Amino acid sequence: MVVHYIGADVHSNNVELGIERNGQIVARHAVPMSVRAIRQILDEVPGVKHLTFEEGPLAGWLYRNLKDHVDTLVVCDPRRNRLIACDGDKDDRIDAAKLAALLRGGYLREVYHSDDPERVALKRWVALYHDQVKDATRAINKIRGCCRLYGQRVPRRALHEPEIRAAWRATLEPDLVEQVELLWMGYAVKGRQVRRARAQLVRRARAYPILAHWSALPGVGLIRATTLFAYLDTPWRFQRKNQLCKYCGVGLERTTSGQDRYGRDRPARLRLAWAVNRQLKNVIVGAAVSAIRSRDNRFRRQYEKMIQAGAVARNARHAVARKMLTVMWGMWKTARPFDAGLG
């Protein structure tokens, strides 16, 4: 049976398709960015069809709408393809052909996408919530920076107590009062947006019992649990726990090269993985730090034991994060609550 490898260079307005058979490009198509136009081209290709395109803003939408029209669909990691993409001449036609060749050779790193629309919607709400929190933090930092220019500090209680805020504003210079009132309007809007996004997360989290189990862990809480759940989607994405830890930014990579002057292999060095999901790293490391600072619990005892053994605090924190992630992964696969007496 004839096998075709199809590379797609995706843009917001158009898609360039390169169709390869037996190592040769046999057809090229430039079509508008629409599912209907792409499906029409794919349906005209005979035999077995393998399609690939790079991860991007449109990747999830295309994946869910095209996966049933090809035999395999690979959304690939553009960081893995960067050196090859920048080698020699570059345009959309060339990029599509290179993607088809990489797919045929098996050199692509696949990016996971969920098939469940409810999970996809939850992930979007999680991302929106964190964006709004960042914006609210930026807004209050602008107020603090503005006040600092006048030698003033914003009282902590003024953020949440109108009476304290009104009394504090009465002590400011008239020009600063005008600036603070303007900036505070933006902060108030962001606060309402954060609360609305959080309400959505709480409502949607009720559909997944594992989130209640995770939230009971020291240092985790509902927001961190929901974020981890939304970005990982399923525990079966990873075959081994070190793959999960690397993806979440707390796993270790081994690096070594060459030999010393006696012909012996140089000792390997361990370092944190670089190509990771930063949002998940913030979640699991933040949960580990919160657990270490909490009352007596399993993770704090592990941290204190490592410190007493001479470990560096940063390495001990990451070890606790790996242990916490492993515990949550096991809870997810078995659908059981946390048992502090195990392990």
Secondary structure, 3 states (H helix, E strand, C coil): CCEEEEEEEECCCEEEEEEEECCEEEEEEEEECCHHHHHHHHHHCCCEEEEEEECCCCHHHHHHHHHHHCCEEEEECHHHHHHHHCCCCCCHHHHHHHHHHHHHHCCCCECCCCCCHHHHHHHHHHHHHHHHHHHHHHHHHHHHHHHHCCCCCCCHHHHCCHHHHHHHHCCCCHHHHHHHHHHHHHHHHHHHHHHHHHHHHHHHHCCCHHHHHHHCCCCCHHHHHHHHHHHHCCHHHCCCHHHHHHHCCCCEEEECCCECCCCCECCCEEEECCCCCHHHHHHHHHHHHHHHHCCCCHHHHHHHHHHHCCCCHHHHHHHHHHHHHHHHHHHHHHCCCCCCCCC
